Amino acid sequence: MGHTANHTPGPWKLAKINDENGHLTHFVTNDDDSIITYALPRTFADEELMANARLLAAAPELLEVCKGIAKLAEGQGHWNMLEIAGFAKTAIAKAEGN
């Protein structure tokens, strides 16, 4: 542990666009609509593709919740259990597409 990730800051969101040939492309972007990653539809069934893309889009929030839980468990956190539960439920809902 102790290593700080140098990933693109969240929040991330799902986006999709039809190209000039009518092919739908899914990708994950940040708040300024910069592309974080593509989800290639030829690799997975559409339902699995969307589930993977939702999980990727929720990654920053899930990471923050995990960090908060770890700090709370060590007695260093500023969140209480109800706050963490709320943040966790929000991140899980985003990952599950709810």
C-alpha positions as CSV (number, residue, x, y, z in Angstrom):
1,M,0.0,0.0,0.0
2,G,1.2,3.6,0.4
3,H,1.5,4.0,-3.4
4,T,-0.6,6.9,-4.8
5,A,-2.2,6.1,-8.2
6,N,-1.5,8.6,-10.9
7,H,-4.8,8.0,-12.8
8,T,-7.0,10.6,-14.4
9,P,-9.0,12.2,-11.6
10,G,-12.7,11.3,-11.4
11,P,-15.6,11.5,-11.7
12,W,-15.7,9.4,-14.8
13,K,-18.9,8.8,-16.9
14,L,-20.1,6.6,-19.8
15,A,-20.3,8.0,-23.2
16,K,-21.2,6.6,-26.6
17,I,-21.2,7.8,-30.2
18,N,-22.2,6.4,-33.6
19,D,-19.3,6.8,-36.1
20,E,-19.9,7.7,-39.8
21,N,-20.5,4.0,-40.6
22,G,-23.2,3.7,-37.9
23,H,-21.1,1.6,-35.5
24,L,-21.7,2.4,-31.9
25,T,-18.6,3.0,-29.8
26,H,-18.7,3.1,-26.0
27,F,-16.0,4.9,-24.0
28,V,-15.4,6.4,-20.5
29,T,-14.7,10.1,-20.2
30,N,-13.9,12.5,-17.4
31,D,-15.7,15.8,-16.6
32,D,-14.1,17.7,-19.5
33,D,-15.1,14.9,-21.9
34,S,-11.5,13.7,-22.4
35,I,-11.5,10.0,-23.3
36,I,-10.2,7.7,-20.5
37,T,-10.7,4.4,-22.3
38,Y,-12.6,2.7,-25.1
39,A,-14.9,-0.3,-24.7
40,L,-14.7,-2.3,-27.9
41,P,-18.1,-3.9,-28.7
42,R,-16.6,-6.7,-30.9
43,T,-15.0,-8.3,-27.8
44,F,-18.1,-8.8,-25.6
45,A,-21.8,-9.2,-25.8
46,D,-23.4,-5.7,-25.5
47,E,-24.7,-6.4,-22.0
48,E,-21.3,-7.5,-20.7
49,L,-19.7,-4.6,-22.5
50,M,-21.9,-2.1,-20.7
51,A,-21.4,-3.7,-17.4
52,N,-17.6,-3.5,-17.9
53,A,-17.9,0.1,-19.0
54,R,-20.1,1.0,-16.0
55,L,-17.5,-0.6,-13.6
56,L,-14.7,1.4,-15.3
57,A,-16.6,4.6,-15.0
58,A,-17.3,4.0,-11.3
59,A,-13.6,3.2,-10.5
60,P,-12.6,6.6,-9.1
61,E,-15.5,6.6,-6.7
62,L,-14.9,3.0,-5.7
63,L,-11.3,3.8,-5.0
64,E,-12.2,6.8,-2.8
65,V,-14.7,4.7,-0.8
66,C,-12.0,2.0,-0.3
67,K,-9.5,4.6,0.9
68,G,-12.1,6.0,3.3
69,I,-12.9,2.6,4.7
70,A,-9.1,1.9,5.2
71,K,-8.6,5.2,7.0
72,L,-11.6,4.7,9.2
73,A,-10.5,1.2,10.1
74,E,-7.1,2.7,11.2
75,G,-8.8,5.4,13.2
76,Q,-7.6,8.2,10.9
77,G,-10.7,8.9,8.8
78,H,-12.9,12.0,8.8
79,W,-15.9,10.1,7.5
80,N,-18.3,8.2,9.8
81,M,-19.9,4.9,8.9
82,L,-23.1,6.4,7.7
83,E,-21.2,8.7,5.3
84,I,-19.1,5.8,4.0
85,A,-22.2,3.7,3.5
86,G,-23.8,6.5,1.5
87,F,-20.7,7.0,-0.7
88,A,-20.4,3.2,-1.1
89,K,-24.0,2.8,-2.2
90,T,-23.7,5.6,-4.7
91,A,-20.5,4.1,-6.2
92,I,-22.1,0.7,-6.3
93,A,-25.2,2.0,-8.0
94,K,-23.1,3.7,-10.6
95,A,-21.1,0.6,-11.2
96,E,-24.3,-1.4,-11.6
97,G,-26.0,1.1,-13.8
98,N,-28.7,2.1,-11.3
